[in-house]
């Protein structure tokens, strides 16, 4: 079984964990209805993606 040779310092441990933060997902505006939506996904309010109607929302 592998055992560390030395204790990991707080600075090294915290530097490694500095990239573990959570970020809010980015948003883009739908070109059809101008509502915020996730990029590369169908707009949930109007149902359009890439200028084509994918989902009938009416």
Backbone as CSV, one residue per row, in Angstrom:
resi,resn,N_x,N_y,N_z,CA_x,CA_y,CA_z,C_x,C_y,C_z
1,UNK,0.836,-1.186,0.000,0.000,0.000,0.000,0.880,1.248,0.000
2,UNK,0.521,2.238,-0.806,1.313,3.457,-0.895,1.072,4.349,0.311
3,UNK,2.162,4.827,0.880,2.091,5.708,2.048,2.917,6.950,1.738
4,UNK,2.396,8.165,2.015,3.170,9.369,1.738,4.431,9.446,2.597
5,UNK,5.501,9.930,1.983,6.774,10.042,2.695,6.749,11.208,3.688
6,UNK,6.078,12.300,3.302,6.000,13.489,4.149,4.549,13.955,4.236
7,UNK,4.259,14.677,5.313,2.935,15.266,5.455,2.760,16.386,4.434
8,UNK,1.593,16.431,3.768,1.293,17.496,2.812,1.023,18.785,3.577
9,UNK,1.716,19.848,3.184,1.551,21.122,3.885,0.188,21.734,3.572
10,UNK,-0.230,22.628,4.415,-1.508,23.312,4.189,-1.487,24.124,2.909
11,UNK,-0.342,24.721,2.602,-0.236,25.538,1.389,-0.379,24.668,0.144
12,UNK,0.267,23.526,0.111,0.175,22.634,-1.052,-1.231,22.054,-1.167
13,UNK,-1.805,21.686,-0.045,-3.163,21.141,-0.049,-4.173,22.171,-0.543
14,UNK,-4.080,23.396,-0.045,-5.035,24.424,-0.430,-4.812,24.914,-1.857
15,UNK,-3.550,24.900,-2.330,-3.288,25.266,-3.717,-3.911,24.237,-4.659
16,UNK,-3.862,22.976,-4.292,-4.484,21.935,-5.109,-6.004,22.100,-5.122
17,UNK,-6.568,22.491,-4.012,-8.027,22.630,-3.905,-8.552,23.957,-4.446
18,UNK,-7.682,24.838,-4.887,-8.123,26.150,-5.351,-8.972,26.058,-6.610
19,UNK,-8.855,24.981,-7.358,-9.646,24.830,-8.586,-10.928,24.044,-8.351
20,UNK,-11.256,23.736,-7.111,-12.453,22.957,-6.798,-13.690,23.819,-6.583
21,UNK,-13.609,25.121,-6.877,-14.738,26.006,-6.642,-15.852,25.758,-7.668
22,UNK,-17.053,26.139,-7.310,-18.220,25.969,-8.171,-18.541,27.300,-8.839
23,UNK,-18.763,27.259,-10.146,-19.105,28.472,-10.878,-20.536,28.387,-11.382
24,UNK,-21.167,29.521,-11.514,-22.508,29.560,-12.093,-22.410,29.275,-13.587
25,UNK,-23.379,28.558,-14.163,-23.309,28.278,-15.598,-23.458,29.564,-16.413
26,UNK,-22.749,29.615,-17.531,-22.823,30.799,-18.380,-24.172,30.833,-19.095
27,UNK,-24.631,32.010,-19.392,-25.920,32.193,-20.073,-25.706,32.973,-21.350
28,UNK,-26.529,32.710,-22.351,-26.539,33.500,-23.572,-27.987,33.866,-23.874
29,UNK,-28.182,34.863,-24.711,-29.527,35.294,-25.056,-30.006,34.551,-26.293
30,UNK,-31.247,34.126,-26.281,-31.850,33.464,-27.428,-32.050,34.507,-28.529
31,UNK,-31.618,34.217,-29.764,-31.796,35.210,-30.829,-33.248,35.373,-31.257
32,UNK,-34.119,34.423,-30.949,-35.533,34.510,-31.332,-36.344,35.332,-30.326
33,UNK,-36.284,34.931,-29.059,-37.144,35.582,-28.050,-36.360,36.430,-27.051
34,UNK,-35.023,36.432,-27.131,-34.146,37.233,-26.283,-34.259,36.882,-24.807
35,UNK,-34.613,35.640,-24.507,-34.617,35.158,-23.128,-33.260,34.504,-22.845
36,UNK,-32.792,34.537,-21.579,-31.528,33.857,-21.285,-31.686,32.336,-21.383
37,UNK,-30.663,31.679,-21.955,-30.684,30.230,-22.096,-29.256,29.708,-21.983
38,UNK,-29.116,28.426,-21.764,-27.800,27.812,-21.734,-27.272,27.694,-23.161
39,UNK,-25.980,27.942,-23.375,-25.447,27.860,-24.726,-25.486,26.433,-25.264
40,UNK,-25.678,26.287,-26.568,-25.719,25.001,-27.279,-26.877,24.131,-26.827
41,UNK,-27.979,24.749,-26.421,-29.156,24.010,-26.005,-30.404,24.694,-26.561
42,UNK,-31.479,23.949,-26.674,-32.741,24.480,-27.173,-33.281,25.481,-26.155
43,UNK,-33.797,26.590,-26.649,-34.417,27.586,-25.777,-35.706,26.993,-25.225
44,UNK,-35.865,27.015,-23.918,-37.041,26.414,-23.297,-38.278,27.282,-23.425
45,UNK,-38.090,28.589,-23.672,-39.264,29.447,-23.746,-39.877,29.472,-25.145
46,UNK,-39.051,29.421,-26.205,-39.617,29.473,-27.560,-39.401,28.174,-28.340
47,UNK,-38.483,27.311,-27.911,-38.273,26.030,-28.570,-37.371,26.073,-29.786
48,UNK,-36.655,27.152,-30.015,-35.801,27.284,-31.188,-34.356,26.936,-30.842
49,UNK,-33.649,26.368,-31.827,-32.212,26.147,-31.743,-31.629,26.316,-33.141
50,UNK,-30.614,27.137,-33.281,-29.928,27.389,-34.535,-30.876,27.875,-35.622
51,UNK,-31.856,28.698,-35.239,-32.797,29.287,-36.195,-33.915,28.374,-36.637
52,UNK,-33.998,27.157,-36.064,-35.057,26.208,-36.437,-35.886,25.868,-35.216
53,UNK,-37.187,25.680,-35.429,-38.053,25.297,-34.318,-37.879,23.806,-34.051
54,UNK,-37.447,23.473,-32.865,-37.186,22.098,-32.468,-38.333,21.555,-31.646
55,UNK,-38.832,22.355,-30.721,-39.915,21.957,-29.819,-41.086,22.891,-30.041
56,UNK,-42.266,22.330,-30.184,-43.479,23.148,-30.306,-43.915,23.547,-28.902
57,UNK,-43.792,24.828,-28.568,-44.105,25.297,-27.213,-45.540,25.808,-27.086
58,UNK,-46.262,25.984,-28.183,-47.621,26.486,-28.099,-48.598,25.352,-27.831
